[in-house]
Amino acid sequence: MLNVQNELRQPVSIDFAPVGSVCEWCGKPALQTLAVIGGRGHNECGYFCSGCGKEFIRIVASDLRREIPAETAAAR
């Protein structure tokens, strides 16, 4: 298994999808299993083709940008 840090240093776990799996978003053959590690989406995962997998990672990074750290919220 490979862990990739997205632009906000939140890891996304990447592994091979089981043979015969289909992409959850478009229905094409799935190449990878992606799982979010940490943040609000912790342990959200699924099977994705290459294109949809890139979009999944982009969405995770975008969602993490909206989170406000507890220290910041307490200071307000």
C-alpha positions as semicolon CSV with decimal commas, in nm:
position;residue;x (nm);y (nm);z (nm)
1;M;0,000;0,000;0,000
2;L;0,122;0,350;-0,081
3;N;0,034;0,661;0,119
4;V;0,027;0,987;-0,073
5;Q;0,020;1,323;0,099
6;N;-0,222;1,564;-0,067
7;E;-0,140;1,933;-0,079
8;L;-0,253;1,980;0,283
9;R;-0,043;1,689;0,410
10;Q;-0,348;1,473;0,483
11;P;-0,273;1,120;0,367
12;V;-0,475;0,929;0,113
13;S;-0,411;0,557;0,109
14;I;-0,378;0,409;-0,240
15;D;-0,394;0,037;-0,312
16;F;-0,482;-0,182;-0,610
17;A;-0,853;-0,247;-0,666
18;P;-0,960;-0,612;-0,673
19;V;-0,980;-0,763;-1,021
20;G;-1,324;-0,707;-1,171
21;S;-1,401;-0,397;-0,960
22;V;-1,569;-0,100;-1,122
23;C;-1,526;0,270;-1,054
24;E;-1,787;0,393;-0,808
25;W;-1,835;0,717;-0,999
26;C;-1,828;0,629;-1,369
27;G;-1,857;0,250;-1,393
28;K;-1,528;0,200;-1,583
29;P;-1,288;-0,071;-1,464
30;A;-1,137;0,035;-1,131
31;L;-0,759;0,048;-1,097
32;Q;-0,719;0,167;-0,739
33;T;-0,874;0,171;-0,396
34;L;-0,850;0,513;-0,232
35;A;-0,913;0,582;0,137
36;V;-0,895;0,910;0,328
37;I;-0,687;0,889;0,645
38;G;-0,769;1,162;0,895
39;G;-0,996;1,463;0,883
40;R;-1,373;1,467;0,853
41;G;-1,372;1,204;0,579
42;H;-1,158;0,957;0,775
43;N;-1,187;0,604;0,637
44;E;-1,406;0,707;0,343
45;C;-1,293;0,487;0,059
46;G;-1,388;0,332;-0,270
47;Y;-1,275;0,187;-0,600
48;F;-1,181;0,434;-0,874
49;C;-1,050;0,452;-1,229
50;S;-0,749;0,678;-1,282
51;G;-0,943;0,993;-1,376
52;C;-1,203;0,966;-1,102
53;G;-0,931;0,880;-0,849
54;K;-0,756;1,209;-0,925
55;E;-1,085;1,393;-0,881
56;F;-1,152;1,212;-0,550
57;I;-0,813;1,330;-0,418
58;R;-0,884;1,685;-0,539
59;I;-1,220;1,688;-0,360
60;V;-1,064;1,555;-0,039
61;A;-0,801;1,831;-0,050
62;S;-1,068;2,093;-0,116
63;D;-1,284;1,964;0,171
64;L;-0,990;1,966;0,411
65;R;-0,918;2,329;0,322
66;R;-1,259;2,423;0,465
67;E;-1,191;2,267;0,805
68;I;-1,100;2,511;1,082
69;P;-0,847;2,385;1,337
70;A;-0,973;2,379;1,698
71;E;-0,708;2,635;1,799
72;T;-0,837;2,883;1,539
73;A;-1,201;2,829;1,636
74;A;-1,123;2,877;2,006
75;A;-0,941;3,203;1,933
76;R;-1,246;3,357;1,763
